[in-house]
Amino acid sequence: ELFRSAKNDKLSENRIIGLLGELMFLQYISDNTNPQSIAVETWQGPHGNDEDFSLNGSVYEVKSSKSSQNNLIKINSLRQINSENVPTFLIHQSFSVTVNDGPNSVSLYNIVNDMYSKVKLDHSKIAELEYKLFKSGYIHDVKYTEPTYALDASSYYLVGPDFPLIYSDLVDPRISRVRYTLDLDRCKEFLVSELPFEV
């Protein structure tokens, strides 16, 4: 049923932008760690982890939105970006819709094609990539050649002790789930210029 649904129904624009942001960040990690392959093992979000990526003892949560929107992002649980004693980074990426043949245009279909071409001889990585895409609701299909987007900006935030979060020990245990909105325009003091794995 899940496969049939993913095959027949196209992801919403918000989910396309969210997955595109994660895949572009996966490419970025790969380019900085092993440019000849795809570091698909670092992508932990499809397994249900609280953050999207884990690498060398640090975790990374990727939030993506259209550039026309404000810098408000959703935090989906008390555990998200709240990994105690683990270096945690929040990545915010802004995208704008482009024409298909634009020089900086990228689509879900094309970025997945690029990843497959890099791991074409590594069957275990192909299987892992396909599984994680499937868990994300994506089936590789030409219907995802559109829409296309350009990455306008990426911002990195170090989630330290003073970063604005709602902590579980401050919430009544009878409250079972918390989601809240974070205004990144008011978090500029936590911006960092580079990430630990950058060369």
C-alpha positions in Angstrom: 0.0 0.0 0.0 2.8 2.4 0.9 4.6 1.7 -2.4 1.4 2.1 -4.4 0.6 5.4 -2.7 4.1 6.7 -3.3 4.0 5.7 -6.9 0.6 7.2 -7.7 0.7 10.3 -5.5 3.2 13.1 -5.8 4.7 14.6 -2.7 3.4 18.0 -1.7 5.6 21.1 -2.4 6.6 21.4 1.2 7.7 17.8 1.3 9.5 18.1 -1.9 11.4 21.1 -0.6 12.1 19.3 2.7 13.5 16.2 1.0 15.4 18.3 -1.6 17.1 20.2 1.3 18.1 16.9 3.0 19.5 15.5 -0.2 21.4 18.6 -1.0 22.9 18.6 2.5 23.8 14.9 2.0 25.6 15.8 -1.2 27.4 18.6 0.7 28.5 16.2 3.4 29.7 13.7 0.8 31.6 16.4 -1.1 33.5 17.3 2.1 34.2 13.7 3.2 34.3 11.4 0.2 33.6 13.2 -3.1 33.7 9.9 -5.1 30.7 8.5 -3.2 27.6 9.4 -1.3 27.7 9.3 2.6 24.3 7.8 2.7 25.0 6.2 6.1 25.1 9.7 7.7 21.4 10.3 6.7 19.5 9.1 9.8 16.2 10.9 9.5 14.4 8.2 7.5 15.2 5.8 10.4 13.1 7.9 12.7 16.1 9.6 14.5 15.5 12.9 16.1 17.9 14.7 13.9 18.4 14.2 10.1 22.2 13.5 10.0 24.9 12.1 12.3 28.6 12.4 11.5 31.7 12.0 13.7 29.9 12.6 17.0 27.8 15.6 15.8 24.2 15.7 14.7 22.6 18.0 12.1 18.9 18.9 11.7 18.0 20.3 8.2 15.1 22.7 7.8 14.2 24.0 4.3 11.7 26.5 3.1 10.8 28.8 0.2 12.7 32.1 0.2 9.5 34.0 -0.1 8.5 32.8 3.3 9.8 34.2 6.6 12.5 32.5 8.7 10.0 30.7 11.0 10.7 26.9 11.3 8.8 24.1 13.0 10.4 22.1 15.7 8.5 18.8 15.8 9.3 17.4 19.2 11.0 18.1 22.5 13.8 15.8 21.5 14.6 17.5 18.1 17.8 19.6 18.2 17.9 18.7 21.9 20.6 16.1 22.1 22.3 16.5 25.5 26.1 16.5 25.4 26.2 16.0 21.7 27.3 18.8 19.4 24.2 19.8 17.5 23.7 22.0 14.5 20.6 23.4 12.8 20.9 24.0 9.1 18.3 26.3 7.4 18.1 26.4 3.6 16.0 28.7 1.5 14.9 27.8 -2.0 13.2 29.6 -4.8 11.3 28.2 -7.8 13.3 28.4 -11.1 12.7 27.7 -14.8 13.7 24.1 -15.8 16.8 25.0 -17.7 18.2 27.6 -15.3 21.9 27.3 -14.5 21.3 26.6 -10.8 18.1 24.6 -11.2 17.8 21.3 -9.4 14.9 18.9 -9.1 14.4 15.9 -6.9 14.7 13.6 -9.9 18.0 15.0 -11.0 19.6 15.0 -7.6 18.6 11.4 -7.0 20.0 10.5 -10.5 23.3 12.1 -9.6 23.5 10.1 -6.4 22.7 6.8 -8.2 25.5 7.5 -10.7 28.0 8.0 -7.9 27.1 4.7 -6.1 26.3 2.6 -9.2 28.9 -0.1 -8.4 28.1 -0.2 -4.7 25.0 -2.3 -4.4 24.7 -2.0 -0.6 24.7 1.8 -0.9 22.2 1.7 -3.7 19.9 -0.5 -1.5 20.4 1.8 1.5 19.7 4.9 -0.5 16.6 3.4 -2.1 15.3 2.3 1.3 15.8 5.8 2.8 14.2 7.5 -0.1 11.2 5.1 0.1 10.9 5.8 3.8 10.8 9.5 3.0 7.9 8.9 0.6 9.9 9.1 -2.6 9.8 6.7 -5.5 12.2 7.6 -8.3 10.0 8.8 -11.2 10.2 11.4 -14.0 7.2 13.2 -12.4 9.8 14.7 -10.1 11.7 16.5 -12.8 9.4 19.4 -12.0 9.3 21.7 -10.1 12.9 22.9 -10.1 14.5 25.1 -7.4 17.6 27.1 -6.7 19.3 27.1 -3.3 19.4 30.8 -2.4 21.0 30.6 1.0 22.2 28.2 3.7 22.6 29.2 7.4 24.2 27.2 10.2 23.3 27.5 13.8 25.2 26.0 16.8 22.6 24.7 19.2 24.3 25.4 22.5 23.0 25.8 26.1 21.5 29.3 25.5 19.8 28.3 22.2 16.0 28.9 22.6 14.4 25.4 23.1 11.6 23.9 25.1 13.2 21.3 27.4 11.3 18.2 28.4 12.1 18.6 32.1 10.3 22.0 32.0 7.1 20.4 30.6 4.4 18.7 32.7 4.8 15.0 32.0 1.0 14.8 31.3 1.7 16.7 28.1 2.6 14.0 25.6 3.6 16.0 22.5 5.0 19.5 21.9 5.5 21.2 18.6 6.6 24.8 18.4 7.8 27.5 16.0 11.3 29.1 16.1 12.0 32.5 14.7 15.5 32.3 13.2 15.6 36.0 12.6 16.0 36.3 16.4 18.7 33.6 16.6 21.5 35.3 14.7 23.9 35.2 17.7 24.1 31.5 17.2 25.2 31.6 13.5 28.4 29.8 12.7 30.4 30.2 9.4 31.3 26.5 9.0 30.5 23.0 10.1 32.9 20.5 11.8 33.3 18.3 8.7 34.0 21.1 6.2 37.4 20.9 4.5 
